[in-house]
Amino acid sequence: MSQYVLRRLLIAIPSMLGISLVLFVVLALAPGDPFSELATNANVPPEVGAALRAKFGLDDPIYLRYLHWLSAMVQGDWGFSFVSRMNVGALILQRLPVTLYVIGSAQLLALVIAIPIGVYAAMKPYSLFDQIANTFAFIGFSLPTFFTGLLFILVFSVKLDWLPFVYTTDIKATGIAWFGAQVRQAIMPVMVLALFQAASMTRFVRSAVLDVIRLDYVTTARAKGLGQATVIVKHVLRNAMIPVVTLIALQIPAVFGGAIVTEQIFRIPGIGSLLISSILSNDTPVVMAVTFVFAGLVVLFNLIADVLYGWLDPRISLR
C-alpha cells in the first residue's frame, strides 16, 4: 500500500506542474493589472509604481515569473496579496477553517441522508417510497445552490425570523451560547450544500445497490439464513460503495466550487468569497494560490478513492 501511494504521488507531480503552468499562463495573460490604480492616482509618483512592479517582477517575461513563483511555492512562499497586504498563505489559513467547517458538515450530512434513503429505495424498487425519493432527488440536483440559498433566506430568515442569513466570525458570546450561535448561522449554508450533494448521491447509491443486490452471492447469503441487515451491510453495501466512493471523491472538489456561490449568498468569510473578491480586484497571487489548491484537491481525492477501492474490495489489486 505504501509503495502504491508513493508511486501515485510521484505520478501526481508532473500533473500538478502542468496544472500550475496552465493556470499561471492563463492568469498572466488575463486582462487587468493589480497596480492599475497606482497609475491613475495623482498622489502616487510614477517611480513608486515602477519600483513596486520591479519588486514583484510584473514586468519580467512570463517564463521567468512562472519559475520564480514555482520556486517560491515549493519553499512555502505562496506570494503576497496586493489587496490585503499580507502573505497569501496566511490569508488562506485565516479563511480555510470556516470553509472546512461548512463543507465538512455538509458532506457528512449528505452521506447521512443519501446512504439510508438510497439503500432502502433499492430494496423496494418502484415502490411509493422509491418514487418519492427519486422525485425529491431530481428536484434536489435540478435546483442550483443560489436559488435554494435565496429560498432558505426568504423562508427561515425573512418570513419566520428563525435563522440569521449573514455569517459572522465575531460572535459576542462564550461557552454554550457561542456554540449555539455558530450552529444557528451554519444551518442554512450547510443544508443548501448538503441537499444538493445528497440528491445526486441518493441516485448513485440506489443504482449501485440495485446492481449488487441481484448478484448470486447475495442470493446465496440469504439462502444460508443470514438476516436482511447482515446481508445488506456485509455483502451488499460494501461492494456497492465502490462507485459511490468515486462520486464522493470527485464531488468534494466540486463542493468547494459550489461553496463559492453559497459563501457569497450567506456572506461566509471563506475560501470561496476570498476567490471572488480577489478576481474582482485583480489580486493574481491569491487567485493563483486558491485555484491551485482546488486542483490539488482533485488529485488528492482521486488518490484517496483509489486507496479506498482496495479496502472495500480486496479483489482490486493496488498496482
N, C-alpha and C positions, 0 to 999 in steps of 0.2 A: 504493500500500500504506500509506504513512504517513497519507494522508488518511482511509483506511478505519479504521485503528487509532485515530486521533484521534476520529473520529466515534463509534466504538463505545465509547470511553472516556467521551465526553460523555454517551452514552445510559446508560452504567452508573451515572452519578452519581445520577440520581433513583431508580434501583433500589436502590442502596446506602443512600440516605436513607430509603426506605420500609422496607427491612430493618432498619435501625438503630432506626427508630421502633417497629416491631412488637416487636423484641427488648427495647428499653428498657421499653416499657409492660408487657409480659408479666412481666419480671423485677421491675419496680417493684410490680406487683400481687400477686406471688407471696408466700405466707406466709413468715415468718421475718424476723429483724432482726439485722444484724451486731453490734449493740450490746446484744442482749438479755441477754448475760451480765453486762454492767455494771449493769443494773437489779437483778439478783438478788445482786450482790456487795456485801456489807455494808461492805467496806473501801474502796469507791469512792463518794465523795459524789455525790448526785444532780446537783449543779450541774456536776460534771465531765462526766458523761454528756450533760447538756443542751448543754454547750459543744462537745463533740465532734460531736453531731448538728447543731448550728448551723454548725460549721465545714465539715462535708461536705454541708450542705444537705439532710439527710434529712427534715426537716420541711417543706420547700418543696413547693408544688404540683408535680405530675408534669411539666407542660409546662415549668416553669422549670428543673427538674432536667435534663430532656432537652436544653434549649437550652444550659445550662451544660456538660453532658457533651459535646454535639456541638461546641461552640466549643473546648473543651479538646482534643478528639480531633483536630480539624483542625490545631491548633497543635502536635500531637505529644505532648500530655499525656494518657495513657490512664488516669489515675486513680491511686489509692493503695490498695494491698491492706491491708485491715483485719487480716488474719491474719498475713501475712508481714512487715508493717510496712516495705514498700518500694514503689517505683513499679511499676505493673503492666507498663509497657513493659520495664523492666529485668528483671522476673521472667520475662516471656515469652521474652526474649532469652537468659536463662540456660537455659531448658528447650528452646528451639527446635532447637539443633544436634543433640541426641540424637534427637529425633523425626524430623528431616530425614534423619539418617544411617540410621535403621532403615527408615523409609518409602521413602526413595530407593533403598536397596539392595533392598528387597522388590519395588518396582515394576520395577526393571531385571531382577531375576531372573525375575519373572513374564513379562516380554516375551521373555527368552531361552528360556524354557520353552514359551510358548504359540505363538509365531510358527512355529518349525520343525515342531512337532507338528501344529498346525492346518493348515499348508500341505501336509505330507506326507499327512495324513489326507484332505484334499480331493483330492489327486492320485490316491489309491487308495480311493475311496468304497466303503463296505460291506465292505472287506477286514478281515482279522483285526486288523491294526494300528488301523484306524479304529474298530472295535468296542471294542477295549481302551481307546483314547484317550477315546472317548465315555463309557465306563463310569467311568473314573477322573475325568473332568471332572464327571459328575453327582455322584459321591461327594464331590469336592472342594468344590463350591459348595453342597452339601446340609449339610455339617458346619459348624457355627458355629465361629468362631475360638476361643471359650473352651474348647470341647471338644477341638479339635486341640491347643491350647496345653497343657491338662492332660495329654493323652495323651503329648505330647512330653516333658513333665516326668517322668511316670511311667517312660517307657522310657529316655530318654537321661540323666536325672539320678538318678532313684531306683534303677532296676534296673542300668543299665550304668555309671553314675557317670562319664560322658564329658564332660558339659557342665554349667556352673553354671546354675541356674534363677533366680537373683537377680541382676539387672543392677546394677552399681555403677560410679560415676564416679570413685571414689577407689581406683584401682589402684596398688598399691605396686610399680611396676616401671618400667623405662625402655627405650627402644630397641625392639628386636625382641620382647622379652618383653612389653612394654606393648602393642604392636600385636597380638601373638598372643592376649593376654588379651581385647582388645577384640573380635577376630573370634570367639573362642570363645563369649563371652557374648551376641553378637548373632546367632549361628547360628539358635537356636530361634525367637526372635520374628520374624526375617526370613523363615524358612521358613514359619511359620504364616501370615503375611500374604501371602507370595508364592504359596503353593499355593492359597489361597482366590481370589486375583486371577487366577492362571493358569488355573484351571478354567473360569471364565466367558469369559476371553479366548480360550481354545482353541476353544470352541464358536463364538464370533463370527468368528474367523479362518477356521475351516473353512467356515462358511456363506458368508462373503464371497468366499473363493477359489472355492468351487463356483459361485457366481453369475457370476463373471468368466471362469472357465476355459472356459466353454461358449460364449462370445461369438464372433462371426465374426472379429473382428480377431485373436484368439488363434489361431484355425484358419489364418488367412492367414499369420501369423508362422511357424507350424510348416510350412506349405506352402512357404515361402521357404527352408526348410532351416536355420532357426535352431535352435540346441541347446535342450534342455529347460531347462537352468539359465538361459539367456538369456531365454527366453520367460517363465519364472516370475518372475524378478527384475525385468526391464524392462517387461514387458507385463501381467503378472497381479498381482503383489504390490503394485505402486504404486497401481493403481486399487482393489484390494481393501482397501487400508488406510484408505479414507475412512470407512466405518462403524466400523472398529476405532479410529480416532482419536477419533471421537465417544464411544465406550465408555470409552477411556482418560481423556479429558478429564473425563467425568462421574464416573469411578471414583476419580480422585485425591482429590477432597474426601471421598468415601466411605471411602477408605483411612484418612484421618485419623480418621474416626469409628470404623472398626474398630480403629484403633490405641489407642483409649481402653480397650477391653476387653483388648487384648494387653498394653498397658503396665501395667494393673492386675495381670494374671496374673504377669508377669515382674518386677514392681516397677521398671519403667523410669521414671526421673525425667524424663518428657517432658511435652508439652502435654496429652496425654490424662489422665494422672494428676493434673496440675495442675487440670484442669477438674473432675474428680470430687471432689477434696479441697475445691475452692472451693465447689462446690454443697453439699456436706455441711456446710460451715462458714458458709454464707450470705455468702460473700465476693463480693458482687454485682459490684463493678468488674472483678474477674478473670473471672467468668463472662461478663459482657457483652463484654469485650475478646476472649476466646477464641472465643466464638460468632460475633462479628462478623468475626474473621479467617477462620473457616471459611466464612462467607457470601461474603467477598471472594474466597476461593479458587474458589468455584463460578463467579463472574462472570469471574475471570481466566482460568481454564482453558477456559471456553466461548469466550472471545476467541481464545486460542491455537489451539483446534480450528478455528475459522473461518479463521484465517490459514493453517493447515496445509492446509485444503481447497484453497485456491488454488495452493499449491505442488505438491500431489500431482496435481491435475487442473487444467491450465490452462484448460479449458473453463468452469470455475466463475468467474464474474465477482465480484470483491470490490466490490460497490456498496452 
